[in-house]
Amino acid sequence: MQLTAEIIANHIGGQVEGRPDVAVSDFAKIEEARPGTITFLANRKYTHHIYTTKASVVIVSRDFVAEQPVEATLIRVDDPYTALATLLDVAARMLKPQPKGIEQPCFIAEGVEIPDDCYVGAFAYIGKGARIGHNVRIYPQTYVGDGVVIGDDTTLYAGAKVYYGCRIGARCVIHAGAVIGSDGFGFAPDAQGVYHKIEQLGIVQIDDDVEIGANTTIDRSTMGKTHICRGVKLDNLIQVAHNVEIGHDTVMAAQVGIAGSTKVGANGMIGGQVGIAGHITVGDRVNIGAQSGIPNSVGDGARVLGSPAIPALQFARISAALKQLPDLITRVGKLEKRQ
């Protein structure tokens, strides 16, 4: 891949300041860049690097004002981070392999139609009654169960497993090792304390433009559906239990665990290792800090942190006070001795 600053600016809606013909062939961090690479400046704490970077091109905001000479060619955009994401998408389409066709050996049940623009890798399994959309990519050793529906332009990477009857929308990405539609964790004890399985007869429905990270598990519902709404992004190693609903455009970092029948709202941000109890509601636009425990429902727009979680500002004040606790104990001890 080699692109000039002018071509890049056209892709990301930017304005070139410097040499429009300077070419780059790789990306780099601003502090590690070398000639022939492109980088970006979105966080002000990295501003000092722009005066020493060896990058040939730097994406900056339109209101960036240089306090010293900058050797690199600049591309001014409204939002450098969003512009970089757009450029990375362009580069990915140029650089990533785009396999097509059906490799052998693999198993495709009789009657399942695979459009000509699809890819099915070796040792993949596609069960009876499955429906596969256009431009779907199913990588080697992937399992697609009976009656599964996969929408157009969706990718299932190697080793992903989609159990029977589940539905995946268009333009989704399911990463390696993810399991969609495994049984929800439902068991009922009898009078002797012996646990008996409660059959899980529902499905998992994943709407359009969802990304599921590697080794993430989404359980099928007891009845009805476990529902991942449009635009949700789930990191690696996340557990979503049966009958959970996650609202549109919510993002979750690794090792989040959500217990059964909980509803998580739209446009949320949930940090890593958060645990969310079952049968509660987390509202829209909620921000939950990493390693928080959520035992009760949380209202719209809340920012919470801690275990059990409390409002983030309150948590910050408590944390600040804890730092003073040893001195406070010493002072109290001295006062007690005076008495």
Secondary structure, 3 states (H helix, E strand, C coil): CCEEHHHHHHHHCCEEECCCCCEECEECCCCCCCCCEEEECCCHHHHHHHHCCCCCEEEEECCCCCCCCCCCEEEEECCHHHHHHHHHHHHHHHHCCCCCEECCCCEECCCCCCCCCCEECCCCEECCCCEECCCCEECCCCEECCCCEECCCCEECCCCEECCCCEECCCCEECCCCEEEECCCCEEECCCCCEEECCCCCEEEECCCCEECCCCEEECCCCCEEEECCCCEECCCCEECCCCEECCCCEECCCCEECCCCEECCCCEECCCCEECCCCEECCCCEECCCCEECCCECCCCEEECCCCEEHHHHHHHHHHHHHHHHHHHHHHHHHHHC
